[in-house]
Amino acid sequence: MNLTPKQKEVMDSFIKENPKILLASGAKRAGKTFVFVLLFLMHIAKYEGQGLSFIIGGATQASIRRNILNDMESVLGKELKLNKANAVTVFGNKLYCFDGANADAWKKARGFTAAGALLNEGTALHDSFVKEVISRCSYKGARVLIDTNPENPAHSVKTDYIDKDGQMLDNGRLNIRAFHFTLFDNIYLDPEYVESIIASTPTGMFTDRDIHGQWVSAEGVIYKDFRKDVHYITAEQFEKVNIVKYFAGVDWGYEHFGSIVVMGIDDKGNIYLIEEHAKQHEEIDYWVKVAKGIKERYGNINFYCDTARPEHIERFRRERFRALNADKAVVSGIEEVARLFKLNKLFIVSDNVKRFDKEIYLYVWNETTGEPVKQWDDVLDAVRYAIYTELKPQRRRDRGDKNA
């Protein structure tokens, strides 16, 4: 089993420096999670047959399966089936899997005495869950491993742990050791793959975080790679495009503009914003009328809807529209749209949009929260809902369902 130099450095620290809390943060695909799976299994094996408890934490049970258990199965050469308590026996000890993204997730770890923990996607976990798990690792010799991709530099994983790299306990033991990974640390990645990832990663924050593994604040205009001279096409140009599928995005609003956008995918995988409908101070009856017109023009297409108004979604369904709950993931959804602009695979039919033309230049990051400013985002939210939800099956195929 070949390890990269960075992974060997982490393993050497785990064995020789013996930190109580070990962190790996940085770029996706850099090899953080895999080396932590190896180290966690080594740690569990030290207590073979003792019937101790260990914790695996992740954003969801599905992400724990994808990012942790599948790699463990490859290393151990056997299938790991969770019981009803989401636990599995490894080396004669019990591994309990907890999803820790929600505010009350910490309660799941309450009452445990654990000999160790592996926390995956640390920034996706609730701060109270992370702290509770660490406090539960009270068995003598317990170790805590946390891997994560970087986010806002004010995130608690960075300020409470990574920034305290080198912290010592009164007894002279190293308490915290943190390692930083870049994409280039994974020397076993295909160079063509690395080149492709760099070329397709949006400019700015996404490149800083996903390629260089930096903890940077989001700042400035969100879609930095949008170019009017490239991404706008005329209705006449669009007539020559062979659209193979239509779909729509819906962002409900009243004081804020409501918006329905019609999107299309051509036979080359390019995506088009074909129609924009944006209005302020309109009730649901108005949006039903708009949706009926869209259905008449494009058929019974999917409407990926903002879940903030479930009663409006239900009304659409009663009107026999294919109204589906949109995946509203903010940063990853923005990254998907930004990637398409970077690759020149997202185009706007300029004759059919008005508000988009304003929003694209005024849609900016809130530097404090790392989220978009909730202004000039109505059409762009509808576009994000439509694209991110429609492309979800393709994303899973392309990435093999692994992010770490």
C-alpha positions in Angstrom: 0.0 0.0 0.0 1.8 3.2 -1.2 1.4 6.4 0.8 2.3 9.8 -0.4 5.0 11.8 1.3 2.4 13.9 3.1 0.5 10.8 4.3 3.8 9.4 5.6 4.4 12.6 7.4 1.0 12.4 9.1 1.5 8.7 10.0 5.0 9.5 11.5 3.4 12.2 13.7 0.6 9.9 14.8 3.2 7.2 15.9 6.1 9.3 17.2 4.5 12.5 18.4 1.4 10.8 19.7 -1.0 13.8 19.6 -4.3 13.4 21.3 -6.1 15.4 18.6 -4.8 15.1 15.0 -6.2 17.1 12.2 -5.8 17.1 8.4 -7.3 20.0 6.4 -7.0 21.0 2.9 -7.9 20.3 -0.7 -10.3 17.6 -2.0 -8.7 14.4 -3.3 -5.5 15.1 -1.4 -5.5 11.9 0.5 -6.6 13.2 4.0 -9.4 10.8 4.7 -7.7 7.6 3.5 -4.6 8.0 5.8 -6.9 8.8 8.7 -8.9 5.6 8.1 -5.6 3.6 8.3 -4.5 5.4 11.5 -7.9 4.9 13.0 -7.8 1.2 12.3 -4.3 1.0 13.7 -5.6 2.7 16.9 -8.6 0.3 17.2 -6.3 -2.7 16.7 -4.2 -1.7 19.8 -7.3 -2.6 21.9 -8.2 -5.8 20.0 -10.8 -7.9 21.8 -11.4 -5.5 24.6 -15.0 -4.6 23.7 -14.3 -0.8 23.8 -16.4 1.8 22.1 -15.2 4.1 19.3 -17.0 6.9 17.4 -17.2 7.6 13.7 -18.8 11.0 13.0 -19.9 12.4 9.6 -22.4 14.8 8.1 -24.8 12.0 7.3 -25.0 8.2 7.5 -24.6 8.1 3.7 -21.4 10.2 3.8 -20.0 8.0 6.5 -20.6 5.0 4.3 -19.1 6.7 1.2 -16.1 8.3 2.9 -15.2 6.0 5.7 -16.7 2.6 5.8 -16.1 1.8 2.1 -12.4 2.5 2.6 -12.3 0.5 5.8 -13.8 -2.5 3.9 -11.1 -2.2 1.3 -8.4 -2.2 3.9 -9.9 -5.0 6.0 -11.0 -7.1 3.1 -14.5 -7.7 4.5 -17.9 -6.2 4.5 -18.9 -3.9 7.4 -22.7 -4.1 8.1 -24.1 -1.7 10.6 -26.6 -3.0 13.2 -29.8 -1.2 14.3 -27.7 1.0 16.5 -25.5 2.0 13.5 -22.6 0.1 15.0 -20.2 -2.5 13.7 -17.6 -4.7 15.3 -14.0 -4.3 14.2 -11.1 -6.0 16.0 -13.4 -7.0 18.8 -14.5 -3.4 19.5 -17.6 -1.5 18.7 -17.6 1.4 16.2 -20.6 3.6 16.5 -21.5 5.8 13.5 -23.2 9.2 14.3 -24.4 11.8 11.8 -23.4 15.1 13.4 -24.6 18.0 11.2 -27.6 19.1 13.2 -27.7 21.3 16.3 -29.0 18.5 18.5 -26.6 15.8 17.1 -24.4 16.0 20.2 -27.1 14.2 22.2 -26.3 11.0 20.2 -22.8 10.8 21.7 -24.0 11.6 25.2 -23.2 9.0 27.8 -20.4 7.3 25.9 -16.9 6.5 27.1 -15.0 6.2 23.9 -11.4 5.1 23.3 -11.2 7.2 20.1 -13.0 9.0 17.3 -12.7 9.7 13.6 -14.6 12.8 12.5 -15.0 13.2 8.8 -15.9 16.4 7.0 -15.3 18.4 10.2 -16.7 21.7 8.9 -19.9 19.9 8.0 -20.4 18.9 11.6 -22.1 21.0 14.2 -19.7 22.6 16.7 -21.5 21.2 19.7 -21.2 17.6 18.2 -17.5 18.0 17.6 -16.9 19.2 21.2 -19.2 16.5 22.7 -17.4 13.7 20.8 -14.0 15.0 21.9 -15.2 15.1 25.5 -16.4 11.5 25.3 -13.0 10.3 24.3 -11.9 9.9 27.9 -10.6 6.3 27.9 -6.8 6.2 28.7 -4.9 6.6 25.4 -7.9 7.8 23.4 -7.2 9.6 20.1 -9.3 12.0 18.0 -8.8 12.3 14.3 -10.6 15.1 12.3 -10.3 15.6 8.6 -11.9 18.5 6.7 -12.0 20.6 3.7 -11.4 24.3 4.4 -14.1 26.9 4.8 -14.3 30.4 6.3 -11.2 31.1 8.4 -13.5 32.0 11.3 -14.9 28.4 11.5 -14.6 26.8 14.9 -12.7 23.8 13.6 -9.9 26.2 12.5 -10.0 28.6 15.4 -10.5 26.0 18.2 -8.1 23.3 16.9 -6.1 24.0 13.8 -4.9 27.4 15.0 -3.7 25.7 18.2 -1.3 23.3 16.3 1.5 22.3 18.7 -0.5 22.8 21.9 1.0 20.8 24.8 -0.6 19.3 27.9 0.8 20.0 31.3 2.2 16.4 31.4 4.3 17.2 28.3 2.1 15.3 25.8 1.3 16.9 22.5 -2.4 17.7 22.5 -3.0 19.0 19.0 -1.2 18.5 15.7 -2.6 19.8 12.4 -1.5 19.1 8.8 -2.3 21.1 5.7 -2.9 19.3 2.4 -3.0 20.7 -1.2 -4.1 18.8 -4.3 -0.5 18.5 -5.3 0.3 16.4 -2.2 -1.5 13.5 -3.8 1.4 12.4 -6.1 -0.6 9.4 -7.3 -3.3 11.3 -9.0 -3.3 11.1 -12.8 -1.6 14.4 -14.1 -4.3 14.7 -16.7 -6.9 14.5 -13.9 -5.1 17.2 -11.9 -4.9 19.5 -15.0 -8.6 18.9 -15.6 -9.6 19.7 -12.0 -7.6 22.9 -12.1 -9.0 24.0 -15.4 -12.6 23.4 -14.3 -12.4 24.8 -10.7 -13.9 28.3 -10.6 -11.6 31.3 -10.0 -11.2 32.8 -6.5 -12.4 31.2 -3.3 -13.0 27.8 -4.9 -9.5 27.5 -6.4 -8.0 28.7 -3.1 -9.9 26.2 -1.1 -10.3 23.2 -3.4 -6.8 23.2 -5.1 -4.5 24.9 -2.5 -6.4 23.9 0.6 -6.5 27.5 2.0 -8.8 28.8 4.7 -9.9 31.9 2.9 -12.9 34.2 3.2 -15.4 34.5 0.4 -15.2 38.0 -1.1 -16.4 40.0 -4.1 -18.6 39.0 -7.0 -19.6 35.4 -6.8 -19.5 34.4 -10.4 -16.1 35.8 -11.3 -15.8 33.7 -14.5 -19.0 35.1 -16.1 -18.2 37.0 -19.3 -21.0 38.7 -21.2 -19.3 38.4 -24.5 -19.0 34.6 -24.1 -22.0 33.5 -22.1 -24.7 35.6 -23.7 -26.2 34.3 -26.9 -29.1 35.7 -29.0 -32.5 34.1 -29.6 -31.4 33.6 -33.2 -28.3 31.7 -32.1 -30.3 29.6 -29.7 -32.6 28.5 -32.5 -29.7 26.4 -33.9 -29.2 24.6 -30.6 -30.5 21.0 -30.3 -32.1 20.9 -26.8 -32.6 17.4 -25.5 -34.2 18.2 -22.1 -36.0 21.1 -20.5 -36.4 21.8 -16.8 -37.2 24.8 -14.6 -36.2 26.4 -11.3 -38.5 28.2 -8.9 -37.6 30.8 -6.2 -40.7 31.9 -4.3 -40.9 35.6 -3.3 -43.2 38.5 -2.5 -41.3 41.4 -1.1 -38.3 39.9 -2.8 -38.8 39.1 -6.4 -40.2 35.7 -7.2 -38.7 33.9 -10.1 -39.2 31.0 -12.5 -36.5 30.2 -15.0 -36.6 27.7 -17.8 -33.4 25.8 -18.5 -32.3 23.4 -21.3 -29.5 20.9 -21.9 -28.3 20.4 -25.5 -26.8 17.3 -27.1 -23.3 18.4 -26.1 -24.1 18.8 -22.4 -24.2 22.6 -22.5 -26.9 24.3 -20.4 -29.0 27.3 -21.3 -31.1 29.8 -19.4 -33.9 30.1 -22.0 -36.6 32.1 -20.2 -36.7 34.3 -17.0 -39.9 35.3 -15.2 -39.3 37.6 -12.3 -42.0 39.6 -10.5 -42.5 41.3 -7.2 -45.7 41.4 -5.0 -47.4 38.5 -6.9 -49.5 35.8 -5.3 -49.4 32.0 -6.1 -52.2 32.4 -8.7 -49.8 34.5 -10.8 -47.1 31.8 -10.7 -49.5 29.1 -11.5 -50.4 31.0 -14.7 -46.7 31.4 -15.6 -46.1 27.7 -15.0 -49.1 26.8 -17.2 -47.6 28.8 -20.0 -44.3 27.1 -19.6 -45.9 23.7 -19.6 -47.7 24.6 -22.8 -44.4 25.6 -24.5 -42.1 22.9 -23.2 -44.3 20.0 -22.0 -44.6 18.4 -18.6 -41.1 19.3 -17.4 -39.6 19.2 -13.8 -40.0 22.4 -11.7 -37.3 22.3 -9.0 -38.9 24.4 -6.3 -37.6 26.4 -3.3 -38.7 24.4 -0.3 -39.4 27.5 1.8 -43.0 27.6 0.7 -44.3 24.0 0.8 -47.9 25.2 0.4 -46.9 26.7 -3.0 -45.3 23.4 -4.0 -48.5 21.6 -3.1 -50.5 24.0 -5.1 -48.3 23.4 -8.1 -48.8 19.7 -7.7 -52.6 20.1 -7.5 -52.3 21.9 -10.8 -50.6 18.8 -12.2 -47.1 20.3 -12.5 -44.1 18.1 -11.8 -43.1 20.2 -8.7 -40.1 18.7 -7.0 -38.1 19.9 -3.9 -34.9 21.5 -5.0 -31.6 20.7 -3.5 -30.8 24.2 -2.0 -27.1 23.5 -1.0 -25.7 27.0 -1.2 -21.9 26.9 -1.6 -21.8 23.6 -3.5 -24.7 24.8 -5.7 -22.9 28.0 -6.5 -19.7 26.1 -7.2 -21.6 23.9 -9.7 -22.9 27.0 -11.5 -19.6 28.7 -11.4 -17.8 25.7 -12.7 -20.1 25.7 -15.8 -19.3 29.4 -16.4 -15.6 28.5 -16.1 -15.9 25.7 -18.6 -18.0 27.9 -20.9 -20.9 25.4 -20.7 -23.6 27.7 -19.4 -25.2 30.2 -21.7 -27.9 32.9 -21.4 -30.4 33.7 -24.1 -30.0 37.4 -23.7 -33.3 38.4 -25.5 -35.3 36.6 -22.8 -33.7 37.9 -19.6 -33.8 41.2 -17.8 -33.2 40.8 -14.1 -30.4 38.3 -14.6 -28.4 41.0 -16.3 -28.5 43.0 -13.1 -28.1 40.2 -10.6 -25.0 38.6 -12.2 -22.9 41.7 -11.4 -24.5 42.5 -8.0 -24.5 39.0 -6.5 -21.7 39.1 -4.0 -20.3 37.3 -1.0 -20.9 38.4 2.6 -17.3 38.4 3.9 -18.4 37.8 7.5 -20.7 34.8 7.0 -19.2 33.3 3.9 -22.7 33.1 2.4 -24.1 35.2 -0.5 -25.7 38.5 0.4 -29.4 38.0 0.3 -30.0 40.7 -2.3 -30.0 40.5 -6.1 -30.2 36.7 -5.9 -33.7 35.8 -6.9 -33.2 34.7 -10.5 -29.8 33.3 -9.7 -31.2 31.3 -6.9 -33.8 29.8 -9.3 -31.0 29.0 -11.7 -28.9 27.4 -9.0 -31.8 25.2 -7.8 -32.5 24.0 -11.3 -28.9 23.2 -12.3 -27.7 21.8 -9.0 -30.8 19.5 -8.6 -30.9 18.4 -12.2 -27.2 17.5 -12.4 -27.1 15.6 -9.1 -27.2 12.1 -10.7 -24.4 13.1 -13.1 -22.3 14.5 -10.2 -22.5 11.2 -8.4 -21.4 9.3 -11.4 -18.5 11.6 -12.2 -17.0 11.7 -8.7 -17.7 8.1 -7.8 -19.6 9.6 -4.8 -16.4 10.6 -3.0 -15.3 14.1 -2.1 -12.5 13.6 0.4 
